[in-house]
Amino acid sequence: MLVMRGLARNEASLKWLERFFMHQNPHNLDREFIIILEAVTTGVFPPASRQLMVTNVRNWLDQLTQLMNCFLWIYLLNKSEKILSVFTSRKIFYLNRQQKLLKNWLLYQTALQVQTLKERFGM
């Protein structure tokens, strides 16, 4: 790369930089990438390399943002399922409790009606 730059072979150094960016993993960039990034920003590479770098870094940021959005959605879906299950279990608990109270209320009303009939007929 530096030999091509020293010989003013701008097209060849740009091609090398394209290949370099193709082989990079945006999830795991190493120190070598930082050195190349600094070289591009300080003008070691031809002017067209700056646009190439910006395009690649933008694409990587888009990829990483989409991935983070996916992780966020998955996280939120898991959380919402857990929250929903808590509410559902509480709702079932309260429905069971209401049914039990209703059953007790019906028994109480029946007992009250029986007592009223007993009093009316003197039993």
C-alpha positions as CSV (number, residue, x, y, z in Angstrom):
1,M,0.0,0.0,0.0
2,L,2.7,2.5,1.0
3,V,4.8,1.4,-2.0
4,M,1.9,2.1,-4.3
5,R,1.4,5.5,-2.7
6,G,5.1,6.3,-2.9
7,L,5.1,5.5,-6.6
8,A,2.0,7.8,-7.1
9,R,-0.1,4.8,-8.2
10,N,-3.3,6.3,-6.9
11,E,-5.6,3.9,-8.8
12,A,-3.7,0.9,-7.4
13,S,-3.7,2.3,-3.8
14,L,-7.5,3.0,-4.1
15,K,-8.0,-0.5,-5.3
16,W,-6.0,-1.8,-2.3
17,L,-8.1,0.3,0.0
18,E,-11.3,-1.1,-1.5
19,R,-10.1,-4.7,-0.9
20,F,-9.1,-3.7,2.6
21,F,-12.6,-2.4,3.4
22,M,-14.2,-5.5,1.9
23,H,-12.3,-7.8,4.2
24,Q,-13.1,-5.9,7.4
25,N,-15.7,-7.0,9.9
26,P,-17.6,-4.0,11.3
27,H,-18.3,-6.0,14.4
28,N,-14.6,-6.6,15.1
29,L,-12.3,-3.8,13.8
30,D,-8.7,-4.1,14.9
31,R,-5.9,-1.6,15.4
32,E,-4.9,-1.9,11.7
33,F,-8.2,-0.4,10.7
34,I,-7.6,2.6,13.0
35,I,-4.2,3.2,11.4
36,I,-5.7,3.0,7.9
37,L,-8.5,5.3,9.0
38,E,-6.0,7.9,10.2
39,A,-4.0,7.5,7.0
40,V,-7.0,8.3,4.9
41,T,-8.1,11.3,7.0
42,T,-4.6,12.8,7.0
43,G,-4.3,12.5,3.2
44,V,-1.8,9.7,2.8
45,F,-4.2,8.1,0.3
46,P,-5.6,9.8,-2.8
47,P,-8.6,12.2,-2.4
48,A,-11.1,9.5,-3.7
49,S,-10.2,7.3,-0.8
50,R,-11.9,9.6,1.6
51,Q,-15.2,9.1,-0.1
52,L,-14.6,5.4,-0.2
53,M,-13.9,5.4,3.5
54,V,-17.0,7.5,4.3
55,T,-19.2,5.2,2.2
56,N,-18.0,2.1,3.9
57,V,-18.1,3.4,7.4
58,R,-21.7,4.7,6.8
59,N,-22.7,1.3,5.5
60,W,-21.2,-0.3,8.6
61,L,-23.0,2.1,10.9
62,D,-26.3,1.3,9.1
63,Q,-25.6,-2.5,9.5
64,L,-24.7,-2.1,13.2
65,T,-27.7,0.2,13.8
66,Q,-30.1,-2.3,12.2
67,L,-28.5,-5.1,14.2
68,M,-28.9,-3.1,17.4
69,N,-32.5,-2.3,16.5
70,C,-33.1,-6.1,16.0
71,F,-31.6,-6.8,19.4
72,L,-33.7,-4.1,20.9
73,W,-36.9,-5.4,19.4
74,I,-36.1,-8.9,20.5
75,Y,-35.3,-7.6,24.0
76,L,-38.5,-5.6,24.1
77,L,-40.6,-8.6,22.8
78,N,-39.1,-10.8,25.5
79,K,-39.8,-8.2,28.2
80,S,-43.4,-7.6,26.9
81,E,-44.1,-11.4,26.9
82,K,-42.9,-11.6,30.5
83,I,-44.9,-8.6,31.5
84,L,-47.9,-10.0,29.7
85,S,-47.5,-13.3,31.5
86,V,-47.4,-11.6,34.8
87,F,-50.6,-9.7,34.1
88,T,-52.3,-12.8,32.7
89,S,-51.4,-14.8,35.8
90,R,-52.6,-12.0,38.0
91,K,-55.8,-11.7,36.0
92,I,-56.4,-15.4,36.4
93,F,-55.8,-15.1,40.1
94,Y,-58.3,-12.2,40.4
95,L,-60.8,-14.0,38.3
96,N,-60.5,-17.1,40.5
97,R,-60.9,-15.0,43.5
98,Q,-63.9,-13.2,42.1
99,Q,-65.5,-16.6,41.3
100,K,-64.8,-17.7,44.8
101,L,-66.3,-14.5,46.2
102,L,-69.3,-14.8,43.9
103,K,-69.9,-18.4,45.0
104,N,-69.7,-17.4,48.7
105,W,-72.1,-14.5,48.0
106,L,-74.6,-16.8,46.3
107,L,-74.3,-19.2,49.3
108,Y,-74.8,-16.3,51.6
109,Q,-77.9,-15.1,49.7
110,T,-79.4,-18.6,49.6
111,A,-78.8,-19.0,53.4
112,L,-80.4,-15.6,53.9
113,Q,-83.4,-16.5,51.8
114,V,-83.8,-19.8,53.7
115,Q,-83.6,-18.0,57.0
116,T,-86.2,-15.5,55.9
117,L,-88.5,-18.3,54.8
118,K,-88.0,-20.1,58.1
119,E,-88.8,-16.9,60.1
120,R,-91.9,-16.3,57.9
121,F,-93.3,-19.8,58.3
122,G,-92.2,-20.1,62.0
123,M,-89.8,-23.0,61.5
